[in-house]
Amino acid sequence: MPGMNGVEACREILNVSKDTKIVFMTAYEQKHPLVGEAQNICSGNLLHKPFKIADLLTIL
């Protein structure tokens, strides 16, 4: 995304609508700093690519 990363986008979305549920999908490794931030912001609703559709459906 030009201008911001996914974590920044999540923050902006939640600033506008705190009740919005977000599922964060990433190809970064677990140890990447943005992954930890994403887990905190998205209440743990995080999937690592590639993921199984069943895992996505479980979160939804």
MDTraj code that builds the backbone (N, CA, C; nanometers):
import mdtraj as md
import numpy as np

residues = "MET PRO GLY MET ASN GLY VAL GLU ALA CYS ARG GLU ILE LEU ASN VAL SER LYS ASP THR LYS ILE VAL PHE MET THR ALA TYR GLU GLN LYS HIS PRO LEU VAL GLY GLU ALA GLN ASN ILE CYS SER GLY ASN LEU LEU HIS LYS PRO PHE LYS ILE ALA ASP LEU LEU THR ILE LEU".split()
xyz = np.array([
    [0.0851, -0.1180, 0.0000],
    [0.0000, 0.0000, 0.0000],
    [0.0892, 0.1238, 0.0000],
    [0.0629, 0.2116, -0.0887],
    [0.1423, 0.3344, -0.0882],
    [0.1071, 0.4214, 0.0327],
    [0.2102, 0.4680, 0.1021],
    [0.1878, 0.5633, 0.2097],
    [0.1702, 0.5063, 0.3485],
    [0.1331, 0.3791, 0.3611],
    [0.1191, 0.3196, 0.4936],
    [0.1266, 0.1684, 0.4835],
    [0.1604, 0.1052, 0.5945],
    [0.1627, -0.0407, 0.5966],
    [0.0315, -0.0928, 0.6556],
    [0.0181, -0.2221, 0.6636],
    [-0.1063, -0.2817, 0.7123],
    [-0.1383, -0.2481, 0.8565],
    [-0.0352, -0.2403, 0.9405],
    [-0.0564, -0.2052, 1.0812],
    [-0.1101, -0.0627, 1.0914],
    [-0.0516, 0.0279, 1.0155],
    [-0.0994, 0.1664, 1.0156],
    [-0.2427, 0.1741, 0.9637],
    [-0.2737, 0.0957, 0.8611],
    [-0.4101, 0.0929, 0.8075],
    [-0.5083, 0.0425, 0.9131],
    [-0.4702, -0.0618, 0.9866],
    [-0.5560, -0.1135, 1.0942],
    [-0.5834, -0.0064, 1.1981],
    [-0.4798, 0.0659, 1.2370],
    [-0.4971, 0.1730, 1.3362],
    [-0.5952, 0.2788, 1.2858],
    [-0.5793, 0.3182, 1.1603],
    [-0.6681, 0.4203, 1.1034],
    [-0.8127, 0.3711, 1.0983],
    [-0.8312, 0.2465, 1.0566],
    [-0.9666, 0.1892, 1.0502],
    [-1.0295, 0.1886, 1.1886],
    [-0.9542, 0.1445, 1.2891],
    [-1.0075, 0.1364, 1.4251],
    [-1.0291, 0.2743, 1.4867],
    [-0.9545, 0.3744, 1.4433],
    [-0.9791, 0.5113, 1.4895],
    [-1.1137, 0.5624, 1.4408],
    [-1.1527, 0.5200, 1.3213],
    [-1.2802, 0.5623, 1.2636],
    [-1.3952, 0.4795, 1.3200],
    [-1.3717, 0.3499, 1.3366],
    [-1.4771, 0.2588, 1.3820],
    [-1.4166, 0.1529, 1.4741],
    [-1.4251, 0.1770, 1.6040],
    [-1.3618, 0.0890, 1.7020],
    [-1.4199, -0.0522, 1.7046],
    [-1.5420, -0.0699, 1.6569],
    [-1.6070, -0.2010, 1.6593],
    [-1.5772, -0.2857, 1.5363],
    [-1.5014, -0.2324, 1.4418],
    [-1.4684, -0.3066, 1.3204],
    [-1.3789, -0.4246, 1.3547],
    [-1.4152, -0.5405, 1.3050],
    [-1.3341, -0.6608, 1.3248],
    [-1.2368, -0.6718, 1.2080],
    [-1.1100, -0.6935, 1.2390],
    [-1.0064, -0.6994, 1.1368],
    [-0.9353, -0.8329, 1.1449],
    [-0.9176, -0.8956, 1.0294],
    [-0.8346, -1.0154, 1.0181],
    [-0.7104, -0.9725, 0.9417],
    [-0.5968, -0.9846, 1.0049],
    [-0.4700, -0.9417, 0.9470],
    [-0.4036, -1.0619, 0.8823],
    [-0.3653, -1.0491, 0.7562],
    [-0.2980, -1.1567, 0.6829],
    [-0.1595, -1.1082, 0.6431],
    [-0.0582, -1.1885, 0.6710],
    [0.0783, -1.1447, 0.6449],
    [0.1650, -1.2579, 0.5923],
    [0.2655, -1.2191, 0.5166],
    [0.3671, -1.3143, 0.4715],
    [0.4951, -1.2985, 0.5535],
    [0.4962, -1.2006, 0.6458],
    [0.6130, -1.1822, 0.7320],
    [0.6272, -1.2996, 0.8281],
    [0.7511, -1.3261, 0.8689],
    [0.7770, -1.4291, 0.9686],
    [0.7257, -1.3826, 1.1049],
    [0.6990, -1.4780, 1.1922],
    [0.6462, -1.4486, 1.3254],
    [0.7320, -1.3477, 1.4018],
    [0.8638, -1.3537, 1.3825],
    [0.9537, -1.2668, 1.4592],
    [0.9627, -1.1237, 1.4061],
    [0.9003, -1.0944, 1.2940],
    [0.9031, -0.9582, 1.2388],
    [0.8285, -0.8639, 1.3340],
    [0.8831, -0.7454, 1.3601],
    [0.8200, -0.6533, 1.4559],
    [0.6760, -0.6147, 1.4213],
    [0.6445, -0.6034, 1.2936],
    [0.5078, -0.5660, 1.2563],
    [0.4070, -0.6755, 1.2883],
    [0.4521, -0.8003, 1.2921],
    [0.3610, -0.9110, 1.3233],
    [0.3118, -0.8984, 1.4676],
    [0.4017, -0.8683, 1.5594],
    [0.3614, -0.8486, 1.6989],
    [0.2642, -0.7330, 1.7144],
    [0.2911, -0.6239, 1.6448],
    [0.2001, -0.5088, 1.6488],
    [0.0639, -0.5458, 1.5923],
    [0.0645, -0.6199, 1.4817],
    [-0.0613, -0.6604, 1.4187],
    [-0.1428, -0.7485, 1.5122],
    [-0.0779, -0.8407, 1.5813],
    [-0.1490, -0.9280, 1.6748],
    [-0.2154, -0.8468, 1.7850],
    [-0.1470, -0.7470, 1.8357],
    [-0.2043, -0.6633, 1.9414],
    [-0.3217, -0.5813, 1.8906],
    [-0.3070, -0.5226, 1.7748],
    [-0.4106, -0.4357, 1.7199],
    [-0.5339, -0.5149, 1.6780],
    [-0.5121, -0.6313, 1.6181],
    [-0.6224, -0.7089, 1.5610],
    [-0.6733, -0.8162, 1.6566],
    [-0.6436, -0.8041, 1.7827],
    [-0.6914, -0.8981, 1.8849],
    [-0.6550, -1.0422, 1.8536],
    [-0.5397, -1.0631, 1.7941],
    [-0.4939, -1.1988, 1.7662],
    [-0.5500, -1.2603, 1.6396],
    [-0.6343, -1.1885, 1.5674],
    [-0.6910, -1.2404, 1.4429],
    [-0.5905, -1.2234, 1.3304],
    [-0.4881, -1.3078, 1.3311],
    [-0.3789, -1.2958, 1.2359],
    [-0.3530, -1.4301, 1.1696],
    [-0.3405, -1.4268, 1.0385],
    [-0.3093, -1.5472, 0.9615],
    [-0.1791, -1.5254, 0.8865],
    [-0.0964, -1.6284, 0.8863],
    [0.0284, -1.6236, 0.8095],
    [0.0055, -1.6888, 0.6735],
    [0.0465, -1.6205, 0.5679],
    [0.0347, -1.6739, 0.4323],
    [0.1449, -1.7761, 0.4084],
    [0.1182, -1.8816, 0.3365],
    [-0.0146, -1.9244, 0.2920],
    [-0.0916, -1.9839, 0.4096],
    [-0.2214, -1.9661, 0.4074],
    [-0.3045, -2.0208, 0.5143],
    [-0.4148, -2.1060, 0.4537],
    [-0.4746, -2.1871, 0.5374],
    [-0.5843, -2.2732, 0.4929],
    [-0.7156, -2.1967, 0.5061],
    [-0.8030, -2.2177, 0.4106],
    [-0.9343, -2.1533, 0.4137],
    [-1.0066, -2.1889, 0.5431],
    [-0.9884, -2.3105, 0.5903],
    [-1.0522, -2.3522, 0.7153],
    [-1.0080, -2.2632, 0.8318],
    [-0.8814, -2.2219, 0.8318],
    [-0.8325, -2.1332, 0.9380],
    [-0.8992, -1.9959, 0.9296],
    [-0.9163, -1.9456, 0.8087],
    [-0.9856, -1.8182, 0.7901],
    [-1.1306, -1.8297, 0.8361],
    [-1.1964, -1.9366, 0.7989],
    [-1.3363, -1.9561, 0.8380],
    [-1.3509, -1.9674, 0.9890],
    [-1.2535, -2.0261, 1.0552],
    [-1.2570, -2.0359, 1.2011],
    [-1.2551, -1.8971, 1.2639],
    [-1.1730, -1.8092, 1.2107],
    [-1.1656, -1.6726, 1.2638],
    [-1.2937, -1.5956, 1.2350],
    [-1.3463, -1.6144, 1.1142],
    [-1.4676, -1.5408, 1.0770],
    [-1.5866, -1.5903, 1.1546],
])
top = md.Topology()
chain = top.add_chain()
for i, resn in enumerate(residues, 1):
    res = top.add_residue(resn, chain, resSeq=i)
    for name in ("N", "CA", "C"):
        top.add_atom(name, md.element.get_by_symbol(name[0]), res)
traj = md.Trajectory(xyz[None], top)
